[in-house]
Amino acid sequence: MKNKLSWFAVPYVVWMALMVVIPILIMVVYAFTTADFEGTMENFSEMGTYASVFLRSFRLAIIATLICLFIGYPLSYWMAHEGPGFQRVAMALIMLPMWMNFLLRTYSWMSILENNGLINQFFRMIGLLDLLGVEYIPIIGTSGAVVLGMVYNYLPFMILPIYSVIVKLDGSLLEAARDLGADSARVFRKVILPLSLPGVLSGVTMVFVPSVSTFAISRLLGGGNQMMLGDLIELQFLGGAYAPHLGAAISMVMMVIVVVCMVVMNRFGEGEEEAMML
């Protein structure tokens, strides 16, 4: 019976081989070869000139992830302790923007943040611009605008896993902690927070990975002044320089760094779970 059921996995294995494994192998081949497909390590040695792009990408991704965590955890905690009706409405409001196209959402922020956008018009209306003696406050084209775009687009990916963990916590554990004399702060610190850590780690991963590799947000809201790894990789394949081997090397390094970060976070989560069991 098991052998018969295993045949149902064949389409999935074929799909994974065609869409995941083979592209990764092609990327590895390109990364370690020249334009004539001769072995070389020059593609990696050239990446030193792009150290600032690597640092900017990880710095902005970490900032966006932390902001999403500081906003998402309290919101998830609040939602999980409200009634079912409130939870359904809140979930619909959180998911509603995701029903629109990603680029459309980002373009809408361009109209809000631009020099004559809604924010600067509001500042002009209340007299703040006259007080500062400027025509507008530059917002778009800054790293803050890029972080704002990341937080807006990826915040639901932080809220959903944390909420799904907190809402399923066993209420008897919380009651037992209170019966033993723990106040609300201690219950949260010793029971709720450790048990919700798997959701936190999932949310951090789901926000950090797309943030560090984004290119649409940095291009549209960064105005070309905030190049990130996604923009750099796209430039190697679609730009005038056209250096696919260098682009593959950059992609490989970024992938390795992201995988290492995910492994470290997962190991940290396993350590917390083992400590809770002890």
C-alpha positions in Angstrom: 0.0 0.0 0.0 2.9 2.3 0.9 4.5 1.7 -2.5 1.3 2.6 -4.3 0.9 5.8 -2.3 4.5 6.8 -2.9 3.7 7.2 -6.6 1.6 10.2 -5.7 4.8 12.0 -4.7 6.4 11.6 -8.2 4.8 14.8 -9.6 6.0 16.8 -6.6 9.5 15.4 -6.9 9.7 16.1 -10.6 8.4 19.7 -10.0 11.0 20.3 -7.3 13.7 18.9 -9.5 12.7 21.1 -12.4 11.9 24.3 -10.5 14.3 24.2 -7.5 17.2 21.8 -7.8 18.1 22.3 -11.5 18.0 26.2 -11.2 20.3 26.0 -8.1 22.7 23.8 -10.0 22.8 26.1 -12.9 23.4 29.0 -10.5 26.3 27.2 -8.9 27.8 26.4 -12.4 27.6 30.0 -13.5 29.0 31.2 -10.2 32.2 29.2 -10.5 32.8 29.8 -14.3 33.7 32.5 -16.7 31.8 33.6 -19.8 33.6 30.7 -21.6 32.6 28.3 -18.8 36.1 27.9 -17.5 36.6 27.4 -13.8 37.3 30.5 -11.8 36.9 32.3 -8.4 37.1 35.8 -9.8 33.3 36.2 -9.6 33.5 36.0 -5.8 36.6 38.2 -5.6 34.8 41.0 -7.5 32.0 41.1 -4.9 34.2 43.1 -2.5 33.3 46.2 -4.5 29.7 45.6 -3.5 30.2 45.3 0.2 28.2 48.5 0.8 25.2 46.9 -1.0 25.4 43.8 1.2 25.6 45.9 4.4 22.7 48.1 3.3 20.5 45.1 2.4 21.0 43.3 5.7 20.8 46.5 7.7 17.5 47.6 6.2 16.1 44.0 6.3 17.0 43.7 10.0 15.4 47.0 10.8 12.2 46.1 8.9 12.1 42.7 10.6 12.5 44.2 14.1 9.8 46.9 13.4 7.4 44.1 12.1 8.2 42.1 15.3 7.5 45.0 17.6 4.3 45.8 15.9 3.2 42.3 15.0 3.7 40.6 18.4 1.5 42.9 20.5 -1.1 43.0 17.8 -1.1 39.2 17.5 -1.3 38.9 21.3 -4.3 41.3 21.4 -6.1 39.5 18.6 -5.6 36.1 20.2 -7.3 37.3 23.5 -10.3 38.8 21.9 -13.5 37.1 20.8 -13.9 35.0 17.6 -15.9 37.8 15.9 -13.2 40.4 16.5 -10.6 37.9 15.4 -12.3 37.3 12.1 -12.7 41.1 11.4 -9.1 41.8 12.4 -7.8 39.0 10.2 -9.9 40.2 7.2 -8.5 43.8 7.7 -4.9 42.4 7.9 -5.3 40.2 4.8 -7.3 42.8 2.7 -4.2 44.7 1.4 -2.7 41.4 0.3 -5.5 40.8 -2.1 -4.2 43.7 -4.2 -1.2 43.4 -6.5 2.2 43.8 -4.8 3.4 46.5 -7.3 0.1 48.4 -7.0 0.5 48.6 -3.3 4.0 49.9 -3.6 3.0 52.4 -6.3 0.3 53.8 -4.0 3.0 54.5 -1.4 4.9 56.4 -4.0 2.0 58.8 -4.4 1.9 59.2 -0.6 5.6 59.7 0.0 6.6 61.8 -3.0 7.6 65.4 -2.7 4.1 66.6 -3.5 2.4 63.6 -2.0 -0.2 63.3 0.7 2.2 63.5 3.6 3.9 66.7 2.3 0.6 68.2 1.5 -0.6 67.5 5.0 2.6 69.1 6.4 2.0 72.1 4.1 -1.6 72.4 5.3 -0.7 72.5 9.0 2.1 75.0 8.3 5.0 72.7 9.2 6.8 73.3 5.9 6.6 77.1 6.3 7.9 76.8 9.8 10.9 74.8 8.6 11.4 77.1 5.6 11.3 74.3 3.0 9.0 73.4 0.1 8.8 69.7 1.0 10.4 67.2 3.3 12.3 64.5 1.2 10.8 61.2 2.2 10.8 59.1 -1.0 14.3 58.0 -2.2 15.5 57.5 1.4 16.2 54.3 3.4 13.3 55.1 5.6 10.9 54.9 2.7 12.3 51.5 1.8 11.9 50.2 5.3 8.4 51.6 5.4 7.6 49.7 2.2 9.0 46.5 3.6 7.0 46.8 6.9 3.8 47.6 5.1 4.1 44.6 2.6 5.5 42.0 5.0 3.9 42.8 8.3 1.1 40.2 7.8 3.8 37.5 7.4 4.9 38.4 11.0 1.4 38.6 12.5 -0.1 35.4 11.1 2.4 32.8 12.5 2.6 34.5 15.9 -1.2 34.7 16.1 -1.7 31.1 15.1 0.6 30.0 17.9 -0.7 32.2 20.7 -4.3 31.5 19.9 -3.7 27.7 20.3 -1.9 28.0 23.7 -3.4 25.7 26.3 -5.4 27.9 28.7 -4.8 25.5 31.6 -1.1 26.3 31.6 -1.9 30.0 32.1 -4.4 29.2 34.8 -1.8 27.0 36.5 0.8 29.7 36.5 -1.7 32.2 38.0 -2.7 29.7 40.6 0.9 29.4 41.6 1.1 33.1 42.3 2.5 34.5 39.0 1.2 37.9 38.0 0.3 38.8 34.4 3.8 40.0 33.6 5.4 36.9 34.9 2.9 34.6 33.1 3.7 36.4 29.8 7.5 36.3 30.4 7.7 32.7 31.6 4.9 31.0 29.8 3.4 32.8 26.8 6.6 34.3 25.3 8.7 31.0 25.4 5.7 29.0 24.0 5.1 31.6 21.2 8.8 31.6 20.2 8.2 29.1 17.2 5.7 31.6 15.7 8.2 34.4 16.3 11.0 32.6 14.5 8.7 31.7 11.6 7.6 35.3 11.3 11.1 36.6 11.5 12.2 34.2 8.8 9.2 35.1 6.6 9.9 38.8 6.8 13.7 38.8 6.8 14.2 36.6 3.7 12.0 38.6 1.2 13.2 41.9 2.8 16.9 41.2 2.2 16.3 40.1 -1.4 13.7 42.6 -2.5 14.2 44.8 -5.5 10.8 46.3 -6.4 10.4 48.2 -3.1 14.0 49.5 -3.1 13.7 50.6 -6.7 10.3 52.3 -6.5 10.5 53.8 -3.0 14.3 54.1 -2.9 14.4 56.0 -6.2 17.5 54.3 -7.3 19.5 55.7 -4.4 19.1 52.7 -2.1 20.4 49.8 -4.2 20.0 46.4 -2.5 21.0 42.9 -3.3 17.9 42.2 -5.4 18.6 45.3 -7.5 22.3 44.3 -7.9 21.5 40.8 -9.0 18.8 42.0 -11.5 21.3 44.5 -12.8 23.8 41.8 -13.7 21.2 39.9 -15.7 19.1 42.7 -17.2 21.4 45.7 -17.1 23.8 47.1 -19.7 26.8 45.3 -18.1 25.2 41.9 -18.4 27.4 39.7 -16.1 25.3 36.7 -15.4 28.2 34.8 -13.8 28.8 37.6 -11.3 25.1 37.8 -10.7 25.0 34.0 -10.0 27.9 34.4 -7.6 26.1 37.2 -5.7 22.9 35.1 -5.6 24.8 32.1 -4.2 26.5 34.1 -1.5 23.2 35.7 -0.5 21.4 32.3 -0.5 24.2 30.9 1.8 23.9 33.8 4.2 20.2 33.5 4.4 20.3 29.7 4.9 22.9 30.2 7.7 20.6 32.8 9.4 17.7 30.5 9.2 19.7 27.5 10.6 20.9 29.7 13.5 17.3 30.9 14.3 16.0 27.4 14.1 18.7 26.1 16.5 17.9 28.9 18.8 14.3 27.9 18.8 15.1 24.3 19.4 17.2 25.3 22.4 14.4 27.4 23.9 12.0 24.4 23.4 14.4 22.0 25.2 14.8 24.5 28.0 11.0 24.7 28.4 10.7 20.9 28.5 13.4 20.7 31.2 
